[in-house]
Amino acid sequence: FTADLPVDGKYYVKEIFAPDGFVTTEEVQEFTFEYAGEDQTEVSYDFTFENQPTTVELTKTDLTTGKELPGAHLKVTDSDGNTVDEWTSTEESHVIKELVVGKEYTMTETKPADGYVTAES
């Protein structure tokens, strides 16, 4: 960004909100805007903020044992019914990144694991 700031002031740059699918960082970059001489009409500062994606871990477990249940076909849809991700459960959790904070999603079991009934969405 470009700003017309008073000279010899102390300032900071902070992310107010993150782009969709990313987590807002609490990182603050401070700097002092100092006079660089009459020949220098602009002063530049370079800051890098690393955006971290939102991360959701989803598991499919047996209700009675709490153990991971492989073989179930699952999908996540957004509030408009668009499929965000589809997978078959394994003995590991399934990770989806970059979901939008505050937006509603639904996980649906499209086919249960062998020997089980279909779970509610």
C-alpha positions as CSV (number, residue, x, y, z in Angstrom):
1,F,0.0,0.0,0.0
2,T,1.0,3.6,-0.4
3,A,0.5,6.1,2.4
4,D,1.4,9.8,3.0
5,L,2.7,9.7,6.6
6,P,4.2,12.3,8.8
7,V,8.0,12.0,9.1
8,D,9.6,10.7,12.3
9,G,6.5,8.8,13.3
10,K,6.3,5.3,14.6
11,Y,3.8,3.0,12.9
12,Y,2.7,-0.5,12.6
13,V,1.1,-2.8,10.0
14,K,-1.4,-5.4,11.1
15,E,-3.7,-7.7,9.3
16,I,-7.3,-6.7,10.2
17,F,-8.9,-9.7,8.4
18,A,-7.7,-12.6,6.3
19,P,-8.7,-13.5,2.8
20,D,-11.4,-16.3,2.6
21,G,-10.0,-19.6,3.6
22,F,-7.2,-18.2,5.7
23,V,-6.6,-17.4,9.3
24,T,-6.0,-13.8,10.5
25,T,-2.5,-13.5,11.8
26,E,-1.9,-11.6,15.0
27,E,1.6,-10.6,13.8
28,V,2.5,-6.9,13.9
29,Q,5.3,-5.2,11.9
30,E,6.5,-2.0,13.4
31,F,8.5,0.7,11.7
32,T,9.7,4.3,12.1
33,F,9.2,6.6,9.1
34,E,12.4,8.7,9.1
35,Y,13.6,11.6,6.9
36,A,15.8,10.2,4.2
37,G,17.0,13.5,2.7
38,E,15.7,16.0,0.3
39,D,16.7,13.9,-2.7
40,Q,14.6,10.9,-1.6
41,T,10.9,11.6,-2.3
42,E,9.7,8.1,-1.3
43,V,10.7,5.6,1.4
44,S,9.8,1.9,1.1
45,Y,9.4,-0.8,3.6
46,D,8.9,-4.4,2.8
47,F,7.0,-6.7,5.1
48,T,5.8,-10.3,4.5
49,F,2.9,-11.9,6.3
50,E,2.5,-15.6,5.8
51,N,-1.1,-16.6,5.5
52,Q,-2.0,-19.9,7.1
53,P,-5.0,-21.7,5.6
54,T,-7.9,-22.8,7.8
55,T,-7.7,-26.5,8.6
56,V,-10.5,-28.8,9.5
57,E,-10.0,-32.5,10.4
58,L,-12.9,-34.8,9.9
59,T,-13.1,-38.3,11.2
60,K,-15.6,-41.2,10.8
61,T,-15.7,-43.3,14.0
62,D,-17.7,-46.2,15.4
63,L,-20.3,-44.8,17.8
64,T,-19.7,-47.5,20.4
65,T,-15.9,-48.0,20.3
66,G,-14.8,-44.5,19.2
67,K,-12.3,-46.1,16.7
68,E,-11.8,-44.8,13.2
69,L,-14.1,-46.5,10.8
70,P,-12.7,-47.0,7.3
71,G,-14.8,-47.5,4.2
72,A,-17.5,-44.9,4.5
73,H,-18.0,-42.6,1.5
74,L,-18.3,-39.0,2.7
75,K,-18.7,-35.5,1.2
76,V,-18.7,-31.9,2.4
77,T,-21.0,-29.4,0.7
78,D,-21.3,-25.7,1.1
79,S,-24.6,-23.9,1.9
80,D,-25.4,-23.7,-1.9
81,G,-25.1,-27.5,-2.2
82,N,-21.8,-27.4,-4.1
83,T,-19.5,-30.3,-3.3
84,V,-16.3,-29.0,-1.6
85,D,-14.6,-32.4,-1.1
86,E,-15.4,-36.1,-1.3
87,W,-13.5,-39.1,0.1
88,T,-13.6,-42.6,1.5
89,S,-12.8,-42.8,5.2
90,T,-9.6,-44.5,6.3
91,E,-8.0,-45.1,9.7
92,E,-6.7,-41.5,9.6
93,S,-8.6,-38.3,9.8
94,H,-9.4,-36.4,6.6
95,V,-8.1,-32.8,6.3
96,I,-9.8,-30.0,4.3
97,K,-8.0,-26.7,4.0
98,E,-9.1,-23.2,3.1
99,L,-12.8,-23.4,4.2
100,V,-14.2,-19.9,4.8
101,V,-14.6,-19.0,8.5
102,G,-18.3,-18.3,9.4
103,K,-19.7,-20.1,6.4
104,E,-21.9,-23.2,6.9
105,Y,-20.9,-26.6,5.5
106,T,-22.5,-30.0,5.7
107,M,-20.8,-33.4,5.9
108,T,-22.9,-36.2,4.4
109,E,-22.3,-39.9,4.4
110,T,-23.2,-41.0,0.9
111,K,-22.5,-44.7,1.5
112,P,-21.9,-46.2,4.9
113,A,-19.0,-48.6,5.7
114,D,-19.9,-52.3,5.3
115,G,-22.2,-53.5,8.1
116,Y,-23.2,-50.0,9.2
117,V,-26.3,-47.8,8.6
118,T,-26.0,-44.3,7.0
119,A,-25.3,-41.6,9.5
120,E,-27.2,-38.3,9.6
121,S,-25.7,-35.3,7.8
